[in-house]
């Protein structure tokens, strides 16, 4: 029952992780987030009914015997100061740490501002430096990597394969990952392995595929497409031809997999989180239209960035070693995203709350 630390805890994944932790009975959660990215929402927006108590260096939110401690800070400066012992707020010993903090966004950000995304290298370097100085502060650590770390040569329109964990081999030819985001996550995984091998940290790396959810930022394709469909657009615009395919998994399933993986992996190795099913954006649109019980034409936008042609997970390790599989079907997840889109159209900016 030690406190939990989440870096980047106010982002899309972080908020759902907080929900998952509270549902599992965790009583004290610490969050470090600078709210600098579009998906980062201040706790006041999704903890509206919680009691807010500003304290020196952080803000405490309490409700029904549960506590969320929020520290607004840039992760790079924060963890460098923590490592040097110069930060005014002393961190407690944590049972679990979830390192989610990163500069994230849709394809336009990854392709359009690659050096901003490269900030993730600094974030991970600072975090792992602190962890190596104070390994006793962490019981277990989960590092959020990405399917973008896989070699892009395996994700082309022809010859694409289900991406298995062994295809990232730090002792062999790694291949070229997807832009600076992929490079940063590949480097983060390498640091995670060093944290285990050299400093004795119990750590697991997760490689989520195309996670989506009702409160995801609209720079991501799934909620953006859902909004177009919910408001009645005809035709429905899709970036590229729409033939590019992904492995879509709802965020609640992603978070559920975090806990299963953290229970079984401690050596810094990576585990895919996906369904193992590949779905094109054209088919995704058709499934959403079916949920909405309407039809529409589709308009491809050839001038937009699209990323790799095909990306989907080999889920063998997830099923056999972790003994986990998704609970929500794609259709159920898309229905939730469409419901969130209708909430947005009705004036709800953030269709998510822990009240």
VEXZAKE-234057 format. One record per residue (C-alpha): x, y, z. Coordinates in steps of 0.05 Angstrom, whole numbers, plus 32768, in hexadecimal, padded with zeros to 4 digits. Example, Ala and Ser with C-alpha at 12.3 -4.5 7.8 and 13.67 -1.06 7.14 Angstrom:
<recs>
80F67FA6809C 81117FEB808F 
</recs>
This chain:
<recs>
800080008000 803A802F7FF4 802B806D7FC9 802F80697F7E 8053809A7F50 803B80AB7F09 806480D87EDD 803880F87EA9 7FFC80E57ED2 7FCE811C7EB8 7FD181047E70 7FA280D57E4C 7FC380957E63 7FD380B27EA8 7F8B80C47EB8 7F73807E7EA7 7FAC80607ECF 7F96808A7F0C 7F4F806E7F02 7F6C80277EFF 7F9680317F3D 7F5B804C7F66 7F2F80137F4E 7F647FE27F68 7F6580027FAD 7FA3802D7FA9 7F9D80657FDC 7FD580977FCC 7FEB80AC7F87 802180DF7F76 802081017F32 805881297F11 8041814D7ED2 804E81927EB4 800C81937E8C 803381A97E4F 8012817C7E1B 7FCC817F7DFF 7FB6813F7E21 7FCC81577E66 7F9181707E90 7F99818F7ED5 7F7E81637F0D 7F4881967F1C 7F2881847EDA 7F1E813A7EEA 7F1F813C7F36 7EEB81727F3D 7EC981547F7B 7F0A81457F9F 7F2281737FD7 7F5C819E7FC0 7F9281B37FF1 7FCE81DB7FD7 800E81CB7FFD 805681E07FF5 806E81C77FB2 8030819E7FA0 7FE581987FA4 7FC081627FCA 7F7C81477FB4 7F55811B7FE5 7F1480F47FE3 7EF980B9800B 7F3C80AA802B 7F6280AC7FE9 7F9880DF7FD8 7FB580F97F96 7FF381247F9D 7FFF814F7F60 804281717F52 8042819E7F15 8089819A7EFC 80B3818E7EBE 80CB81467EC4 811281547EAB 8121818A7EDF 80F981667F15 811F81247F11 816381447F08 8156816B7F48 813D812D7F6B 817B81077F55 81A7813E7F70 818081447FB0 8171818E7FA5 8126818B7F9A 80FD81A87FD4 80C9816F7FD2 80E4812D7FEB 80C480F27FC9 80AD80B77FF3 80BE806E7FE5 808C80567FB1 806F80117FA8 806480197F5D 807C804D7F2C 805D80587EE8 808980827EBA 805B809D7E85 807680E47E7D 808780F57E35 807881267DFC 804181017DD6 801081127DA0 7FF380FB7D5E 801780F17D1D 801A813B7D0D 804481487D4C 8072810C7D43 8081811D7CFA 807A81687CFF 80A381797D3E 80D3813F7D47 810581657D73 80CD81787DA4 80BD812E7DA9 810781207DB4 80FD81427DF8 80E880FC7E0F 813180E87E0F 813F811D7E44 810281097E6D 811680BF7E6F 816080D07E7C 814D80FA7EB9 811B80C77ED3 814B808C7ECF 818480B57EEC 815980C37F2A 8144807A7F2C 818C80637F2A 819E80937F64 8163807D7F8E 814F80367F7A 8132802C7FC0 80FC805F7FAE 80DB802C7F7F 80BC7FE97F8D 80AA7FDC7F44 80AE80087F06 808680087EC5 80A5802C7E8A 807480407E53 809780317E12 8072802D7DCF 806780027D92 808B803B7D6E 80CC801C7D87 80C67FE37D55 80ED7FE67D13 80C4800A7CDE 80DE7FD97CA9 80AF7FA57CC7 80727FD37CC0 806D7FE07C75 80327FD57C48 80517F947C2F 80727F627C5C 80577F7E7C9D 80587F4D7CD7 803B7F497D1D 806E7F6C7D48 808B7F3E7D7D 80B57F537DB9 80F47F2F7DA0 80F57F5D7D63 81157F927D90 81587F737DA2 818B7F9F7DC4 81C37F6E7DB6 81B67F6C7D6B 819E7F997D33 81687FC57D50 814E7FE37D10 813280297D08 80F6803B7D35 80C0806D7D25 80DC80B47D27 80F880D57D66 80BF80BA7D90 80D380727D7E 811D80817D8B 810D809F7DCF 80E480637DE4 811980337DCB 814D80587DF5 811E80587E31 8118800D7E2D 816480077E2B 816980327E6A 813480077E8B 815E7FC97E7F 819B7FEC7E9C 817280017ED8 81627FB87EE5 81A67F9B7ED5 81D37FCF7EF6 81A77FEB7F2E 81787FB27F3F 81387FD77F2D 80FB7FAB7F21 80E07FC77EE0 80B27FB47EA6 80AC7FD77E62 80697FD87E3E 805F7FE47DF3 80177FFA7DE9 7FFE7FFA7DA1 7FC7802A7D8B 7FA5803A7DCD 7F6680647DC9 7F30807F7DF6 7EF680AF7DFD 7F2080E77E1D 7F5D80E17DF0 7F7781217DD1 7F5A81317D8D 7F9F81327D6D 7F9980E67D6E 7F7380C57D35 7F3F80997D59 7F1D80D07D83 7F2481017D4A 7F0180D27D19 7ECC80C37D4D 7EBD810D7D54 7EB481157D09 7E8580DA7D08 7E5E80F07D45 7E5081357D29 7E3681187CE8 7E6F81277CB8 7E65810C7C72 7E9780FE7C55 7EC380E87C8F 7F0B81007C86 7F4480CF7C93 7F8E80DD7C8E 7FB180BA7C55 7F8B80847C2F 7F6F80667C6F 7F8D80237C5C 7FC4802B7C91 7FB57FFB7CCA 7FBF7FF87D15 7FB27FCC7D52 7F7D7FF37D78 7F747FE77DC3 7F4A800E7DF5 7F7080347E2B 7F4C800F7E63 7F687FCE7E49 7FAD7FED7E42 7FAC80017E8B 7F937FBD7EA1 7FCD7F9D7E7C 7FFE7FCB7EA1 7FEE7FA97EE3 7FF17F637EC7 80357F717EA7 80517F937EE5 803F7F567F0E 80687F287EE1 80A17F4F7EC1 80DB7F6D7EE8 81187F677EBB 810C7FA57E90 80F37F7E7E54 80BA7F967E28 80757F7A7E1F 80437F8C7DE8 7FFE7FA57DFA 7FCE7F9B7DC1 7F987F6E7DA5 7FC07F4C7D6E 7F8A7F637D3C 7F9A7F937D04 7F657FC67CEF 7F6A7FFB7CB8 7F5180417CC4 7F1E80357C8D 7F027FFA7CB4 7F0580227CF5 7ED980577CD5 7EA880237CBC 7EA380047D01 7E9580487D20 7E6080567CEC 7E3F80147CFD 7E3E80277D46 7E1E806A7D33 7DED80467D05 7DFB80727CC9 7E2380727C89 7E5380A57C6B 7E8780AB7C35 7ED180AD7C47 7F0080E47C2D 7F4B80D37C2D 7F7C810C7C3C 7FBC80FD7C17 7FE1813A7C31 7FE081237C7A 801680FA7C9E 800380B17CA9 803F808D7CC8 804D80447CBA 801F801A7C8F 80107FE27CC0 801D7FD97D0A 80017FA27D35 80167F787D70 802A7F307D79 80077F227DBB 80257EDD7DC9 804D7EF47E05 80147F1D7E1F 7FE67EE07E1D 80167EA97E33 80467EC97E64 801A7F017E7F 7FD97EDA7E79 7FB37F187E62 7F857F2B7E29 7F597F687E1A 7F147F6B7E39 7EF47F9D7E0A 7EE67F8E7DC1 7EF77FC37D8E 7EAD7FD17D82 7EA17FDC7DCD 7EDD800B7DD2 7EC680327D95 7E81803A7DB2 7EA180597DF0 7ECA80887DC5 7E8D809D7D9E 7E6780AA7DDF 7EA180D67DF4 7E9D80FA7DB1 7E54810A7DBC 7E6681257E01 7E9981537DE1 7E66816C7DAF 7E37817A7DE8 7E6C81A87E08 7E9381787E35 7EDC81887E27 7EF7814C7E4E 7EC9810F7E4E 7EEC80F17E8A 7EE580F97ED5 7EF580D57F16 7EBA80F47F3B 
</recs>
